[in-house]
Amino acid sequence: MATTPRPDRGAVITFLNPDVLNPAAFLRGVVIGPPVVDPQTAHAWVPVLLPDRTVSVLDTRNIIEVQPSSENS
């Protein structure tokens, strides 16, 4: 089984849109903080800045692609 990505701050991620009513199946955002693990489910979550300047907390299991930030490359 593949491991779930835990991208570093500044990484650009493409992820499956958790909002089933939104017509966009995939979204992109920038990770703005470290992953946090939910103690009950053991899922890692990351804070993400979306293109509309809103912040969302995303389950890392929805991440499709990670492009590391230039400072972490």
ABEGO torsion letter per residue (X at the ends): XBBBBBBBBGBBBBBBBABAABABABBBBBBABBBBBBAAAGBBBBBBBBAAGBBBBBBAAABABBBBBAAAX
